[in-house]
Amino acid sequence: MTREKIYLFDTTLRDGQQTPGIDFSVEDKIAIAAMLDEFGLDYVEGGYPGANPTDTAFFAKKRTSRAAFVAFGMTKRAGVSASNDPGLSQLLQAESDAVCLVAKTWDYHVKVALGCTNDENLDSIRESVEAVAAAGKLPMVDCEHFFDGYKANPEYAIACAKTAYEAGARWVVLCDTNGGTQPPEIRDIVQAVIAAGVPGSSLGIHAHNDTGQAVANSLAAVEAGVRQIQGTLNGIGERCGNANLVTIIPTLCLKEAYSARFETSIDTEKLVELTRLSHAFDELLNRSPDHQAPYVGASAFATKAGIHASALLKDPKTYEHVVPDSVGNFRKVMVSDQGGKANFINALKRRGIEVDKQDPRLDKLIAIVKEREATGYAYEGADASFELLARRTLGSVPDFFAIDGFRVMVERRFDANGHLKTVSEAVVKLSIDGARIMSVAEGDGPVNALDLALRKDLGKYQTEIDDLELVDFKVRILNGGTEAITRVLIESTDNTGVRWWTVGVSENIIDASFQALMDSVVYKLMKNRQLAGKIAAE
Amino acid sequence: MTREKIYLFDTTLRDGQQTPGIDFSVEDKIAIAAMLDEFGLDYVEGGYPGANPTDTAFFAKKRTSRAAFVAFGMTKRAGVSASNDPGLSQLLQAESDAVCLVAKTWDYHVKVALGCTNDENLDSIRESVEAVAAAGKLPMVDCEHFFDGYKANPEYAIACAKTAYEAGARWVVLCDTNGGTQPPEIRDIVQAVIAAGVPGSSLGIHAHNDTGQAVANSLAAVEAGVRQIQGTLNGIGERCGNANLVTIIPTLCLKEAYSARFETSIDTEKLVELTRLSHAFDELLNRSPDHQAPYVGASAFATKAGIHASALLKDPKTYEHVVPDSVGNFRKVMVSDQGGKANFINALKRRGIEVDKQDPRLDKLIAIVKEREATGYAYEGADASFELLARRTLGSVPDFFAIDGFRVMVERRFDANGHLKTVSEAVVKLSIDGARIMSVAEGDGPVNALDLALRKDLGKYQTEIDDLELVDFKVRILNGGTEAITRVLIESTDNTGVRWWTVGVSENIIDASFQALMDSVVYKLMKNRQLAGKIAAE
């Protein structure tokens, strides 16, 4: 059976830019467009050339190679011809393959926002679409407020969509601009538009998440006949966000209800890049990925219940709605205070630590983890600290060195030229084989100074940690208020490319950071020995 | 027209407890049950008495007054009578109004997990429901894996549901345990169950968010005939979470598609508490509320676009799908680098600052805010720092005092008894009217020490800040890695009950914290003067 194609239209760089707290630079836009293009979307909308300097600069050249590169803009104003409208002219001059015109389709907005007659608005739609086609670009029309407009005046909303279609728009996109339309309404209204003569193969859907149903509304529209979906990476967008393409794509590709009838431009080999794409985008936005995100979240295939965990390990398929690998994610049976013994044994096994179920040291380890998690440690996110704790409790980590103390000083004062400056300095005192080593370092802040001082002189181990690098640092305040506990997570790497996370918890942020730094260094020394052992054994 | 009632069943304390990273204490459960009861839900499921000490202790007494208090547990094992099953006996002894029994309805799980025959499982369901009723409690049955079970063996899945119903279960809840079922499948399968003889008025839906459609699946089930919805506060739950009641409730109450036909136990006066409920729950979980959450998120009714913002202020109804007040949220036109001049004027006006559109100091303020936000400041979340910056730029904040410098020291060392201890000490030097004041303080950590030293002696202003209290402290690492910038947000309050947020940004966390602390103190002094002015004027 031939499957119908669902076209994917990304508006991360245009509607996604309306997200509170998100503001892309030209460089950000170039990087994101490349990610989207590489992933295989059909259309990448880049912004509104002419509306602001960033978007104008971004459209100075074409930024995609496979995907059609789309510029967004408004239909011409009433009372001027398309060729005399400066906004439309600038839009047509932008380097794009396609132009998506936003058109008013709610008669109230035509009157209040445009201040023209309903017929003048239809003329603007027709002439603007024709001008885009005449400029050699693919025309599309976003029908703004379509569903609310339809409820207020169905004939006029449909007239707008039909005018766009008949003027030659490749796609007529029905937008739920205010985001409040419900799936059954979406189905009914899409069917009415198709019945009025705009074929589903020319219709798109643009949904917002104001009732938590942007994904469902997009799929309801597909069910009713539309064949293009607009959305954004990780569902960013104005207010509650746009339809999340990272959720919609695997649903279309992997869920029988759709995959039996439809196909997209994302093939199986690309789909396994989905988790990486989603996390790379969050990285670029400089925010933590949502653990509970469908398909790509760290918890999407995680289980912490003891009983479920053992059943899951026996037969994962009956507990997972799709195979985690298919979207580049993985099954996770968590080390956590809800976890049973089987969980622990499994977590240790994955780290190459074999321990007997009856071993009393295992009970001790479980007790320590539960106790520490109760005070704020989070071993779920700090694999290296967990492994270190496990190996220590099971008795196989050498005492490489001992910390005798440290001191950190931060001073803000006027320098000799009368400028205020802040200096951070750290002293670390440690002993190796009974010999005392003292190091002092200045840094960009107290933690940086402490890190530099700790790693400045590790005696006979120094050459071993030369390639150790701190790559990320996260701070979370637990409890809040005045009795706050600070949890620090540190990500480290070395020239083997492996990355590991360590954790420290204290009411004192410097103390918590030092614990995590220490764990990272000791983990590195332990890892070096395991690697040497493996090489020797080969 | 009489509207049908949709019953609301909360499982925050039971299924929500499976959320990675969430683990409730008995005290947490008591507090949450009270919140849910007060809000007006029909059923509050508290946990699984007998499965763990927390839940057993929680069910030592009834924890709700209006809502039915529900205990969760398994049907009796095959091969023993209901009265001889120790798990079921413990469940029946728990102090609850109702018992929700989980039953296998997927034949494969009956064989593999229970290891009994299909008929024995039907017997277990029947006898367990009858035992619950005989104990004087309302019986309900959660049909685990119902939708996947139906796809594998529709006759058997329906036989399970029917057995539960005919044995007297008040509610037969169809669970999408793996969370992968799509809305059209939900509709079809619910209709099939009703056609087979279990009336919709006895059916419930339990949906998970693995394809981002838990809300849509719940509503699709209602569309098909079910009359009870299970969900959790803020959608917490295993993997990607359960259906979010905080989204479902206002959708049922406010959206015409449902409110015309259905009613719930949440009346209009309770609905305005929704935002507060959602945020109070996050507070209890000690996590930041999701800004983009439908209805209750800080961004749910926010706009940052200059053009939209002016239109929104003209006629909010055409840009908002519901009235923000109806759920206790509010419209927000944001101070942000995307905001136009109108936005700024409006933000200032709300703080009682009148400024002319043509005033060059306004352009200067906008430029400073944009420049600072580019370096990591977030004025959206720090109203007091924004107001202070605005009033300073517009020339109306006195220089109360000058900071000449500070020094913070954190030392970890062995004390006289050989115990490791960490000491934090801060010195602050400031001038008031030319006179130097130096203060020193020890604290629980460097920021606490700095806060104590700064507020220890403020000379002639000291009595004015006696009631100033630091209530929350948040740290965010921007950029990450080694060139990390730290943003600190501090929440303060005083005995007027007003709360204000201030921000500091620096590569040095101590520096950033000091900026935010300073802003808080200066804001307090400024606020005192405004208040005194107001009182004098009255």
Boltz contact constraints between the chains, C-beta under 6 A:
constraints:
  - contact:
      token1: [A, 18]
      token2: [B, 305]
      max_distance: 6.0
  - contact:
      token1: [A, 20]
      token2: [B, 299]
      max_distance: 6.0
  - contact:
      token1: [A, 20]
      token2: [B, 302]
      max_distance: 6.0
  - contact:
      token1: [A, 20]
      token2: [B, 304]
      max_distance: 6.0
  - contact:
      token1: [A, 23]
      token2: [B, 337]
      max_distance: 6.0
  - contact:
      token1: [A, 178]
      token2: [B, 321]
      max_distance: 6.0
  - contact:
      token1: [A, 179]
      token2: [B, 321]
      max_distance: 6.0
  - contact:
      token1: [A, 180]
      token2: [B, 321]
      max_distance: 6.0
  - contact:
      token1: [A, 182]
      token2: [B, 255]
      max_distance: 6.0
  - contact:
      token1: [A, 182]
      token2: [B, 257]
      max_distance: 6.0
  - contact:
      token1: [A, 183]
      token2: [B, 216]
      max_distance: 6.0
  - contact:
      token1: [A, 185]
      token2: [B, 257]
      max_distance: 6.0
  - contact:
      token1: [A, 210]
      token2: [B, 294]
      max_distance: 6.0
  - contact:
      token1: [A, 210]
      token2: [B, 321]
      max_distance: 6.0
  - contact:
      token1: [A, 211]
      token2: [B, 251]
      max_distance: 6.0
  - contact:
      token1: [A, 211]
      token2: [B, 294]
      max_distance: 6.0
  - contact:
      token1: [A, 212]
      token2: [B, 215]
      max_distance: 6.0
  - contact:
      token1: [A, 212]
      token2: [B, 247]
      max_distance: 6.0
  - contact:
      token1: [A, 212]
      token2: [B, 294]
      max_distance: 6.0
  - contact:
      token1: [A, 213]
      token2: [B, 215]
      max_distance: 6.0
  - contact:
      token1: [A, 213]
      token2: [B, 216]
      max_distance: 6.0
  - contact:
      token1: [A, 215]
      token2: [B, 212]
      max_distance: 6.0
  - contact:
      token1: [A, 215]
      token2: [B, 213]
      max_distance: 6.0
  - contact:
      token1: [A, 216]
      token2: [B, 183]
      max_distance: 6.0
  - contact:
      token1: [A, 216]
      token2: [B, 213]
      max_distance: 6.0
  - contact:
      token1: [A, 216]
      token2: [B, 216]
      max_distance: 6.0
  - contact:
      token1: [A, 239]
      token2: [B, 299]
      max_distance: 6.0
  - contact:
      token1: [A, 239]
      token2: [B, 300]
      max_distance: 6.0
  - contact:
      token1: [A, 240]
      token2: [B, 292]
      max_distance: 6.0
  - contact:
      token1: [A, 240]
      token2: [B, 294]
      max_distance: 6.0
  - contact:
      token1: [A, 240]
      token2: [B, 300]
      max_distance: 6.0
  - contact:
      token1: [A, 241]
      token2: [B, 292]
      max_distance: 6.0
  - contact:
      token1: [A, 247]
      token2: [B, 212]
      max_distance: 6.0
  - contact:
      token1: [A, 251]
      token2: [B, 211]
      max_distance: 6.0
  - contact:
      token1: [A, 255]
      token2: [B, 182]
      max_distance: 6.0
  - contact:
      token1: [A, 257]
      token2: [B, 182]
      max_distance: 6.0
  - contact:
      token1: [A, 257]
      token2: [B, 185]
      max_distance: 6.0
  - contact:
      token1: [A, 292]
      token2: [B, 240]
      max_distance: 6.0
  - contact:
      token1: [A, 292]
      token2: [B, 241]
      max_distance: 6.0
  - contact:
      token1: [A, 294]
      token2: [B, 210]
      max_distance: 6.0
  - contact:
      token1: [A, 294]
      token2: [B, 211]
      max_distance: 6.0
  - contact:
      token1: [A, 294]
      token2: [B, 212]
      max_distance: 6.0
  - contact:
      token1: [A, 294]
      token2: [B, 240]
      max_distance: 6.0
  - contact:
      token1: [A, 299]
      token2: [B, 20]
      max_distance: 6.0
  - contact:
      token1: [A, 299]
      token2: [B, 239]
      max_distance: 6.0
  - contact:
      token1: [A, 300]
      token2: [B, 239]
      max_distance: 6.0
  - contact:
      token1: [A, 300]
      token2: [B, 240]
      max_distance: 6.0
  - contact:
      token1: [A, 302]
      token2: [B, 20]
      max_distance: 6.0
  - contact:
      token1: [A, 304]
      token2: [B, 20]
      max_distance: 6.0
  - contact:
      token1: [A, 305]
      token2: [B, 18]
      max_distance: 6.0
  - contact:
      token1: [A, 321]
      token2: [B, 178]
      max_distance: 6.0
  - contact:
      token1: [A, 321]
      token2: [B, 179]
      max_distance: 6.0
  - contact:
      token1: [A, 321]
      token2: [B, 180]
      max_distance: 6.0
  - contact:
      token1: [A, 321]
      token2: [B, 210]
      max_distance: 6.0
  - contact:
      token1: [A, 337]
      token2: [B, 23]
      max_distance: 6.0
  - contact:
      token1: [A, 405]
      token2: [B, 412]
      max_distance: 6.0
  - contact:
      token1: [A, 405]
      token2: [B, 413]
      max_distance: 6.0
  - contact:
      token1: [A, 406]
      token2: [B, 412]
      max_distance: 6.0
  - contact:
      token1: [A, 407]
      token2: [B, 411]
      max_distance: 6.0
  - contact:
      token1: [A, 408]
      token2: [B, 410]
      max_distance: 6.0
  - contact:
      token1: [A, 409]
      token2: [B, 409]
      max_distance: 6.0
  - contact:
      token1: [A, 410]
      token2: [B, 408]
      max_distance: 6.0
  - contact:
      token1: [A, 410]
      token2: [B, 510]
      max_distance: 6.0
  - contact:
      token1: [A, 411]
      token2: [B, 407]
      max_distance: 6.0
  - contact:
      token1: [A, 412]
      token2: [B, 405]
      max_distance: 6.0
  - contact:
      token1: [A, 412]
      token2: [B, 406]
      max_distance: 6.0
  - contact:
      token1: [A, 413]
      token2: [B, 405]
      max_distance: 6.0
  - contact:
      token1: [A, 422]
      token2: [B, 508]
      max_distance: 6.0
  - contact:
      token1: [A, 422]
      token2: [B, 511]
      max_distance: 6.0
  - contact:
      token1: [A, 444]
      token2: [B, 507]
      max_distance: 6.0
  - contact:
      token1: [A, 445]
      token2: [B, 507]
      max_distance: 6.0
  - contact:
      token1: [A, 445]
      token2: [B, 508]
      max_distance: 6.0
  - contact:
      token1: [A, 445]
      token2: [B, 509]
      max_distance: 6.0
  - contact:
      token1: [A, 471]
      token2: [B, 481]
      max_distance: 6.0
  - contact:
      token1: [A, 472]
      token2: [B, 480]
      max_distance: 6.0
  - contact:
      token1: [A, 472]
      token2: [B, 481]
      max_distance: 6.0
  - contact:
      token1: [A, 473]
      token2: [B, 477]
      max_distance: 6.0
  - contact:
      token1: [A, 473]
      token2: [B, 484]
      max_distance: 6.0
  - contact:
      token1: [A, 474]
      token2: [B, 477]
      max_distance: 6.0
  - contact:
      token1: [A, 475]
      token2: [B, 475]
      max_distance: 6.0
  - contact:
      token1: [A, 477]
      token2: [B, 473]
      max_distance: 6.0
  - contact:
      token1: [A, 477]
      token2: [B, 474]
      max_distance: 6.0
  - contact:
      token1: [A, 480]
      token2: [B, 472]
      max_distance: 6.0
  - contact:
      token1: [A, 481]
      token2: [B, 471]
      max_distance: 6.0
  - contact:
      token1: [A, 481]
      token2: [B, 472]
      max_distance: 6.0
  - contact:
      token1: [A, 484]
      token2: [B, 473]
      max_distance: 6.0
  - contact:
      token1: [A, 507]
      token2: [B, 444]
      max_distance: 6.0
  - contact:
      token1: [A, 507]
      token2: [B, 445]
      max_distance: 6.0
  - contact:
      token1: [A, 508]
      token2: [B, 422]
      max_distance: 6.0
  - contact:
      token1: [A, 508]
      token2: [B, 445]
      max_distance: 6.0
  - contact:
      token1: [A, 509]
      token2: [B, 445]
      max_distance: 6.0
  - contact:
      token1: [A, 510]
      token2: [B, 410]
      max_distance: 6.0
  - contact:
      token1: [A, 511]
      token2: [B, 422]
      max_distance: 6.0
